[in-house]
């Protein structure tokens, strides 16, 4: 996240356009939905559901991290194409 934020900030300062990607939107959506089962598990709201909320939260987190790397790769490629034009 720090890398993507840095290259997008650098690009904006140099008037290069790196548009948002579908992978970036999917990553954010998946990681945000991870909080729901995690909070259900941590808060002990429905103890009879355990350990399933924990497993779902971990699986969503793993998927979100994979999508995050895919997203970062796409942003890095877009930055490389735009940086060559500076």
TORDOZA-114051 format. One record per residue (C-alpha): x, y, z. Coordinates in steps of 0.1 Angstrom, whole numbers, plus 5000, padded with zeros to 4 digits. Last residue first. Layout:
XYZ ...
# end
This chain:
508851234820 507550984794 509550694808 507850754841 504450694825 505250344813 506950254845 504050404866 501550194847 503649884853 503949964890 500150024893 499549684877 502049514900 500449684930 497049554920 498349194916 500049224950 496749354966 494749074950 497048824967 496649015000 492849024997 492648654990 494748585022 492548825042 489348675029 490648325039 491648445073 488348615079 486348305067 488448075090 487848305120 484148335113 484047955110 485647865144 483247945159 479547975150 478247875184 480148175199 477848425181 478848775192 482248665205 483749005198 486848865182 484948625159 482248865149 484849135145 486848905121 483748795102 482949165095 486449305091 487249085060 484649275041 486949575041 489849365027 487749224999 486449564989 489849734990 491449454969 488549464944 488949834939 492649804934 492149514909 489649714890 492249984885 492450344896 493950574870 497650654868 497750994852 501051184851 501051544861 504551524877 503051574912 500351324904 502851064894 504851104926 501651064946 500650754926 504050614930 504050674968 500550544974 501250224955 504450164975 502850245008 500050005000 
# end
